[in-house]
Amino acid sequence: MAVTTNTTRPGGRSARVRAAVHRAVEELLAENPAEAVTLPLIATRAGVHPTTVYRRWGSLADLLNDVATSRFSGDIVVPDTGDLREDLERWAIAVATDLADPDVLALMRATLGACPEGGSACVTDRHAQLEAMLERERARGGAAPGVEAAADALLGPLYYRAVFTGQVVEPDWVRGLVRALLT
Amino acid sequence: MAVTTNTTRPGGRSARVRAAVHRAVEELLAENPAEAVTLPLIATRAGVHPTTVYRRWGSLADLLNDVATSRFSGDIVVPDTGDLREDLERWAIAVATDLADPDVLALMRATLGACPEGGSACVTDRHAQLEAMLERERARGGAAPGVEAAADALLGPLYYRAVFTGQVVEPDWVRGLVRALLT
């Protein structure tokens, strides 16, 4: 394998382009109505050629899907207190706090608006986190609801309020959701 | 008041334009990705001048908000069986059926994507319908949960699944949500 030190490193450059484009999407959505955020505008903000963006992501919908998948993965630490109720309360309050950020909501709304699979990009990792906490309780020998029932009871109202009603969410209300799920 | 029979009737024409534009929005969103549905395209499909659309609605976001408010109002009949559980089950299954329609979801997603108040356009009438059923139970002397708790428990999971997970919803699952709310 002939590798010279002058070889550009596609992985490195590629990762930098991706980070710049992702940042541009989040910034522009925070500043503008979604309909004003176009691929050429994103390319300009990211300092890359529009062709690069088109070639890599294909469409605005695919780009938003990629940004949302990345933004909503691994961003919330899964608590491990040894107590399921405590874990779920801390985690659900962290999710609620994230959803209270207008920039997060702007990215989520734009992703939902642009692509039919956008919703899944926003919640797949949340389901994995929930499953991890429930599974740990079962491994301790405790009883835990199924992940779908838990998602319905916790993520359902949390996302519904964030996206549809805009109600401000209080920690006590979030604890009430956990209580209703576990009793 | 000098009224001649030749006077154009602005209310009549205005209502026809509104209906044609609303229909054009729903049709185009059912056929195209949301990002392809623009005001000029809507005007062409509705057979009206783009200026008419711009003057009346101002922006695509405002137009989508208007279409969603109209589409999600009065479309579901509120049951009145004399039994709260039965009413809620029938109504929640009707909401679930509506949300299973891909064209309804396309309109909802586009509205969420285009305008920050889009969520409210999709659910304000649902809250009013829920409140009507709960209020009727109270008027009969029965106990009923508050409308917010009912919305969290029923609309939360229903809209969450429709928008975020795309899971197919079964009537038995919907009845389970009502049971969990009322016990």
HADDOCK unambig.tbl for C-alpha pairs under 7 A between the chains (distance, minus, plus):
assign (segid A and resid 34 and name CA) (segid B and resid 113 and name CA) 6.71 0.50 0.50
assign (segid A and resid 34 and name CA) (segid B and resid 114 and name CA) 5.87 0.50 0.50
assign (segid A and resid 35 and name CA) (segid B and resid 114 and name CA) 6.29 0.50 0.50
assign (segid A and resid 109 and name CA) (segid B and resid 112 and name CA) 5.57 0.50 0.50
assign (segid A and resid 109 and name CA) (segid B and resid 113 and name CA) 4.59 0.50 0.50
assign (segid A and resid 110 and name CA) (segid B and resid 113 and name CA) 4.49 0.50 0.50
assign (segid A and resid 112 and name CA) (segid B and resid 109 and name CA) 5.59 0.50 0.50
assign (segid A and resid 112 and name CA) (segid B and resid 113 and name CA) 6.11 0.50 0.50
assign (segid A and resid 113 and name CA) (segid B and resid 34 and name CA) 6.70 0.50 0.50
assign (segid A and resid 113 and name CA) (segid B and resid 109 and name CA) 4.58 0.50 0.50
assign (segid A and resid 113 and name CA) (segid B and resid 110 and name CA) 4.48 0.50 0.50
assign (segid A and resid 113 and name CA) (segid B and resid 112 and name CA) 6.09 0.50 0.50
assign (segid A and resid 113 and name CA) (segid B and resid 113 and name CA) 3.87 0.50 0.50
assign (segid A and resid 113 and name CA) (segid B and resid 114 and name CA) 6.97 0.50 0.50
assign (segid A and resid 114 and name CA) (segid B and resid 34 and name CA) 5.87 0.50 0.50
assign (segid A and resid 114 and name CA) (segid B and resid 35 and name CA) 6.29 0.50 0.50
assign (segid A and resid 114 and name CA) (segid B and resid 113 and name CA) 6.96 0.50 0.50
assign (segid A and resid 119 and name CA) (segid B and resid 163 and name CA) 5.87 0.50 0.50
assign (segid A and resid 119 and name CA) (segid B and resid 164 and name CA) 3.80 0.50 0.50
assign (segid A and resid 119 and name CA) (segid B and resid 165 and name CA) 6.30 0.50 0.50
assign (segid A and resid 120 and name CA) (segid B and resid 164 and name CA) 5.35 0.50 0.50
assign (segid A and resid 120 and name CA) (segid B and resid 165 and name CA) 5.53 0.50 0.50
assign (segid A and resid 123 and name CA) (segid B and resid 164 and name CA) 6.82 0.50 0.50
assign (segid A and resid 152 and name CA) (segid B and resid 157 and name CA) 4.85 0.50 0.50
assign (segid A and resid 153 and name CA) (segid B and resid 157 and name CA) 6.97 0.50 0.50
assign (segid A and resid 156 and name CA) (segid B and resid 156 and name CA) 4.43 0.50 0.50
assign (segid A and resid 156 and name CA) (segid B and resid 157 and name CA) 4.30 0.50 0.50
assign (segid A and resid 156 and name CA) (segid B and resid 160 and name CA) 5.02 0.50 0.50
assign (segid A and resid 157 and name CA) (segid B and resid 152 and name CA) 4.85 0.50 0.50
assign (segid A and resid 157 and name CA) (segid B and resid 153 and name CA) 6.96 0.50 0.50
assign (segid A and resid 157 and name CA) (segid B and resid 156 and name CA) 4.29 0.50 0.50
assign (segid A and resid 157 and name CA) (segid B and resid 157 and name CA) 6.63 0.50 0.50
assign (segid A and resid 159 and name CA) (segid B and resid 160 and name CA) 6.67 0.50 0.50
assign (segid A and resid 160 and name CA) (segid B and resid 156 and name CA) 5.01 0.50 0.50
assign (segid A and resid 160 and name CA) (segid B and resid 159 and name CA) 6.66 0.50 0.50
assign (segid A and resid 160 and name CA) (segid B and resid 160 and name CA) 6.32 0.50 0.50
assign (segid A and resid 163 and name CA) (segid B and resid 119 and name CA) 5.86 0.50 0.50
assign (segid A and resid 164 and name CA) (segid B and resid 119 and name CA) 3.79 0.50 0.50
assign (segid A and resid 164 and name CA) (segid B and resid 120 and name CA) 5.35 0.50 0.50
assign (segid A and resid 164 and name CA) (segid B and resid 123 and name CA) 6.83 0.50 0.50
assign (segid A and resid 165 and name CA) (segid B and resid 119 and name CA) 6.31 0.50 0.50
assign (segid A and resid 165 and name CA) (segid B and resid 120 and name CA) 5.54 0.50 0.50
